[in-house]
């Protein structure tokens, strides 16, 4: 049974999401990750199996499907 650790809601739906991960200063975009998403607050939760699969994918340097340019902004620069 799902229970959101942020808002306590027990209502969620399955969704495929994308996540940007920063590992030792290098950014990786992982697409189509299966997640449970809280219907109230939008918190995304991954199963242990999904988390482990993503970890193995990145640590074993599985062949990526494509590369994309990434624009970088610093919040401090706009002050």
C-alpha angles and dihedrals in degrees: 000000000000121000118171112233090207105050104005096240118151094203119097141146134212117254139164110236140179123233132191112215127194110210116177091333095311120110124222128186114209114191133197097024111168110235143163109237121202110241092213107044104010096240110163119222127190127202118242089249092053092047091050093048091052090047092051092044092056099037094049090046095234111199109276120230096227145336125240133190115250125208113216125206130181118216088209091062094065096059 
